[in-house]
Amino acid sequence: MGNPKPPQSRSDSCVIQSEIRNPQSAIRVTLLDVGENEVAEISALPGDAAVTKRINALGLFLGRKIRFIRAAPFFGPLLVQDEATGARIMIARAMAREIEVRDDRSTKI
C-alpha cells in the first residue's frame, strides 16, 4: 500500500482535515430533506437573528423533535408537527431550508 495522494491546495487540505475531525460537517441536512412522516431533531438554526427569532416564535427550538407531515403543492409551505406538544406548524420553504436537522429514520408511522 502506497501513501495516499497529498491534497492539491491548502483549501483542499482544510476541507479534508475538517471532514476527518467531524465527518457530519460535510453533509448538511435541512428540513427540506426529511421525508413524509419522518421525525427529525433540530440541530442548527440560521445565523440570522431575525430568522432564528421567527422560528423560535413558532415554537421550534434546538433539540426539538418534529415530524414532517406534508408539503403543500406547487412549492408551497411545509406542514410539520412538534412531537412534544402535538402542535402543527406551517413553515415557508425558504425558512425550512435554513433549519438543519438530524434525521431519525427509525421513527416512522
C-alpha positions in Angstrom: 0.0 0.0 0.0 1.4 3.3 -1.0 0.9 6.7 0.6 -2.3 8.5 -0.2 -2.0 11.3 -2.7 -1.5 14.7 -0.9 -4.1 17.4 -1.2 -3.7 19.7 -4.2 -4.0 23.0 -2.4 -4.3 24.5 1.0 -8.1 24.8 0.7 -8.3 21.0 -0.2 -6.3 20.3 2.9 -8.6 22.3 5.1 -11.7 20.5 3.8 -10.1 17.1 4.3 -9.0 17.9 7.8 -12.5 19.2 8.7 -14.1 16.0 7.4 -11.7 13.9 9.4 -12.5 15.7 12.6 -16.2 15.9 12.0 -17.5 13.7 9.2 -21.0 15.1 9.6 -19.9 18.6 8.9 -19.6 18.0 5.1 -23.2 16.9 4.9 -25.9 19.5 5.6 -29.4 18.0 6.1 -32.2 20.5 6.2 -35.9 20.2 7.0 -36.5 20.1 3.2 -34.6 16.8 3.1 -36.8 15.0 5.5 -39.4 12.6 4.0 -43.1 12.5 4.9 -44.0 11.1 8.3 -40.3 11.1 9.4 -39.1 12.6 12.6 -36.0 14.8 12.8 -34.3 16.7 15.6 -33.5 20.4 15.0 -29.7 20.5 15.2 -28.9 24.1 14.0 -30.8 27.3 13.3 -29.7 30.1 10.9 -27.1 32.6 11.9 -29.5 35.5 11.1 -31.0 36.6 14.5 -34.3 37.8 13.0 -35.0 34.5 11.2 -34.0 32.5 14.3 -36.3 34.7 16.4 -39.2 34.0 14.0 -38.5 30.2 14.1 -38.4 30.3 17.9 -41.7 32.2 17.9 -43.3 29.3 16.0 -42.2 27.0 18.9 -39.3 25.4 17.2 -36.0 25.3 19.2 -32.7 23.5 19.1 -33.1 19.9 20.1 -36.8 19.8 19.4 -38.1 16.8 17.6 -40.5 17.5 14.7 -42.4 15.3 12.3 -42.7 16.3 8.7 -46.3 15.8 7.8 -46.6 17.0 4.2 -45.6 19.7 1.7 -48.2 21.9 0.1 -48.4 21.6 -3.7 -46.7 23.9 -6.1 -43.7 24.6 -3.8 -45.9 25.8 -1.0 -45.1 25.7 2.7 -44.4 22.6 4.8 -46.6 21.2 7.5 -44.6 19.9 10.5 -45.7 18.7 13.9 -44.0 19.3 17.2 -43.6 15.8 18.7 -43.6 17.2 22.3 -46.8 19.2 22.1 -48.5 17.9 19.0 -48.8 21.4 17.6 -48.9 21.6 13.8 -47.0 24.4 12.1 -46.7 25.7 8.5 -43.2 26.7 7.6 -42.2 28.5 4.4 -39.8 26.5 2.3 -37.2 29.4 2.5 -37.3 29.1 6.3 -37.2 25.3 6.2 -34.1 25.5 4.0 -32.3 27.2 6.9 -33.2 24.7 9.6 -30.6 21.9 9.9 -31.8 18.6 11.3 -30.6 15.2 12.4 -32.7 12.6 10.8 -34.3 9.8 12.9 -35.3 7.3 10.3 -36.3 4.7 12.9 -39.3 6.8 13.9 -41.8 6.3 11.1 -45.6 5.8 11.1 
